[in-house]
């Protein structure tokens, strides 16, 4: 599954953003075997993506 969302230029290359995404992605992959532990990370990522969609629509 590949998501292509318009991310604001000021945030698209922020090291914190990149590390947050890679950490969340890695965490989700580690727990994809059925563990409940990856749900908070996925919901956090979903909220983050949703915030970016709202931000770009209002910009």
C-alpha positions in Angstrom: 0.0 0.0 0.0 1.5 3.3 -1.1 0.1 6.6 0.1 1.0 9.7 -1.8 -0.2 12.8 0.1 0.7 16.4 -0.6 2.9 17.3 2.4 3.8 20.9 3.1 7.3 21.7 1.8 8.3 23.1 5.2 7.6 19.8 6.8 8.4 17.2 4.1 12.1 17.1 4.8 12.1 17.7 8.5 14.4 15.1 10.2 11.9 14.7 13.0 9.1 14.0 10.6 11.2 11.4 8.6 12.4 9.7 11.8 8.9 9.6 13.2 7.5 8.0 10.0 10.3 5.4 9.8 10.0 4.6 13.5 6.2 4.2 13.3 6.5 2.2 10.1 9.2 -0.1 11.6 7.1 -0.5 14.8 4.0 -1.5 12.8 6.0 -4.0 10.8 7.5 -5.5 14.0 4.0 -6.1 15.5 2.1 -6.9 12.3 2.0 -10.6 13.4 -1.2 -9.9 15.4 0.1 -8.1 18.4 -2.2 -5.3 19.7 0.9 -3.1 20.4 1.0 -1.6 16.9 -2.4 -0.1 17.0 -1.4 3.1 19.0 1.3 3.8 16.4 -1.0 3.2 13.5 -3.7 5.5 14.9 -1.1 8.1 15.7 0.2 7.9 12.1 -3.4 8.1 10.8 -4.0 11.3 12.9 -0.8 12.8 11.6 -1.7 12.1 8.0 -5.2 13.4 8.5 -3.8 16.6 10.0 -1.6 17.1 6.9 -4.5 16.6 4.6 -6.6 19.2 6.5 -3.5 21.6 6.5 -2.9 21.3 2.8 -6.6 21.8 1.9 -6.8 25.0 4.0 -3.4 26.4 2.8 
